[in-house]
Amino acid sequence: GGSAVLVPLVRQNGEYCLLYEIRSAAVRQPGEVCFPGGKREPGETAIQCALRETREELGIPAERIELLGDLDFLYLRSEGLMYPVLARLDPAAPLRPSPDEVRDTFTVPLSFLRAHPPAIYRYPLRPEIAADFPYDKVGAAADYPWQAGHMEVPVYEGLPYPLWGLTARITWWLLERYGDILTGML
């Protein structure tokens, strides 16, 4: 189960950029910025899924994609586990976006993303415990102090399209965690 996305790096004008898609009007969450990806098919690994979806959405075959590694998975309340796969695209590979799924694509240099970190908005996640929860069976008091959580929503500004939500979380996390390594390695 779960889903996977390819986090595609492409070299342009002597520097590395992340490649983003804009969803077409025909798909879920139309007009949003995303990475190529989708739900895993039965028996498919995250990498196989990310490569298949990149071929379907952008027309780039697996042999033009150099895998750089799995990133940590993210837990999505709605979707289960999401596996981002970091990869480098052959800059000579032509992009052929599928009009059914992709309205547009754009790239953003890693240097811009690092110099312009996102604003972080937080909202609370409050536990709503069903009235029939068996406090007695688990040995807990009826006034058990359930832990609330919070969600962080990064919002990048100054890009051709608004970048926020899951795709911004992956971007932010990638740069926070691997920005120095990527800049030195690529």
N, C-alpha and C positions, 0 to 999 in steps of 0.2 A: 504493500500500500504506500500511501504518501505520494509526494511529487518531487520533481527535480527541475532545476533550472541550470542552464549554462551561463556562467558569468564571463562574457567574452571580452578579452583584451585584444585590441588591434592597434598596430603602429601606424601613426599618421604624422606626416611632417616632422619626423624624427623623435616623436614622443608617444608613449603609450596612452591609449584612451580606453574607456569602457564604452561598449556599444549597447544602446538601449533600443527597444521597440516601443511603438505606440500601438495599442490594440485597435483593431478595426471595429466598425460599428456592429459587426455581426457576432462578436464574441462577448463573453461575460466581462463586466467592468470596461465597457468601450471607452477609448480615449485615454486610458491610463498608461503610464510608463511601466514597462516590465522588461524582464530578460526572457529569452526564448526558453520555453519549458512547459511542463504540464504534468498530468497524472501518470504515474508509472503503470505500465501494463503488467499483467500477471507474469511472474518469472523474470522481469526485466530489472537490471541493476539501475542505480541512480545515473551512472555514467551512460549506459545504453539509452536510457530515457532522455537525458539531456542532449545527446548526440542526435537521436531520432527527431526530437522536437526542433532542434536547430536546423536540420535538413528540411523538415516540413515547413517551418515558418520563414526561414531565410534562404533556403536553397543551397546551403553550404554543406558539402559532403564530409563525412568523418575524416577522410584522409587529408583534408585541408585544415584540420583542427588539431592543435597540439595540447594534450591534457597536461595541466600543471598540478592538479591534485584536487582531492575532495576538501571542501571546507566543512567546518562543524555544521551539523544539521540544526535547523531552527524548528521550534515547535509552534505550530499555528493552531489557534483554538478551532478554527473552522475546517482546516484541511488535514490535520494530523502533522506528520513530519515532512519538512521540506529540505531537500538536499541540494545545496548549491555546488556546482562543479566549476572550478576555475580553469580557463583554457585560453590559449592564444590562437587567434585566427590567422591564417595565411593572408597577408595583406593583398595578395594578388587574386584571391578568391573573389569572384563577383558576388555581390549580394543580389539575390532574387527574391525579395519578400513576397510571400503569398498574400494576395489581396484579400482573401477570405479571412485571414487572421491578423494581418499587419497593415496598419494604415501608413506608417512612416517609420524611419529609423533615424537615430542621431548618435553622435559620439561626444564624449566629454573627456578632456585630458585628465589623467590622474592628478597632475599638478594643480589643476583648477579645483578639483574636489578636495584635495588636501588643504589648499589655501582658503577654501570657503566651506568650513564644516557646517553641518546642518544645525538649524535650531531644533531643540528637543522639547517636545510637548509631552506631558504626562497625564494620564487619566487613570482613575482608580478602578480596580477590578474588585467588586464586592461579592463575597460569597452569598448565594441565596440557597439556604438549606431547606429541603422539602420538609413539610410538616410531619411526614411519616418516617423521618430518619430514626433508626433504632438506637437511641442513646443508651438505653439500658443494656442492649446486647453487646455494644462495644465498650461498655463500662465508662461512659463519659457523662458528665453532668449536662442537664438541659441548657445551661447557660455557657456551654463550651465556647472558649474564645477563638472562633474560626479566624484564620489569618486572611486578611485582605491582601491583594497584590496591587501592582500597577503596571501599566503598559507604557512604554516609551515610543513615541511616534516622531521619527526624524523627518524634517522638512528642509529640502535643499532649495535655495532660491537662486535666481540669476541664470537658469538654464533655459533652453528652448521650450521645454515643457515642464510642468510641475513634477518634481520627483519627491515622493513621500511614501509612507506605508512600507510594505514588505520590501519592495525593491530598494528603497532608501535605506532600510535596516541592513540589507545585505551589503550595499555600497559602503555605508558608514562603518559597519563591522569589519569589512575587508580592509578599509584604509586604516582604521584604528589598530587592527591586529597585524596587518602585513604591509602597511604603507612603506615603511623603510626598506623592507626586504624587496618588495616589488620594484621600488625605485632603483635599488642597487642591482637587482638581478636582471632587469629587462633591458 
